[in-house]
Amino acid sequence: MRILERLKIIYQKPVELACGALMVAITAVVFLQVVSRYVFSYPFDWPEEMARYLFIWVALLGAALALRRGAHFSIDALVKRFPAKWRLIIPLLIHTTLAIFTLVVSVKGFQLALRVREQLSPGMEISMTYAYLSVPVSFAVMFKYVLSEIYALVKK
């Protein structure tokens, strides 16, 4: 197995496992909220908010996995009109632009997450940094995936 393939597995499996664990956590938290509300007639304050933040993490990490698998939609009607030489260059330009974008969002998202560290969530009273960190972490994962794709395109 080549080194690049091993790196893909090393970086992809933890994200897949994290998404699965977060989905299990969302299910458990929502179930707890339903039981506490309808069985015990004493709803907790925090499960709805926690489920919301977990869902944000799942959605963004899932977007990173979709990027890795090439599952985001693309329209290649315009690209097919270019000569064969350009059809090889255009994906490289697109991925380079995407790499720059994901890097900028990751850096700026991390700065924003640090800026809101004093702000507490209303229900759980934890730092909002935990919710805001979903953006830079997910975009950093996307950046890594885009870099590996650029490497594969250049190698091709």
Buried (B, 14 or more C-beta within 10 A) or exposed (E): EEEEEEEBEEBBEEBEEBBEEBBEBBEBBBEBBEEBBEEEEEBBEBBBBBBBBBBBBBEBBBBBBBBBEEEEEEEEEEEEEEEEEEEEEBBBEBBBEBBEBBBEBBBEBBEBBEEBEEEEBEBBEBBBBBBBBBBBBBBBBBBBBBBBBBEEBEEE
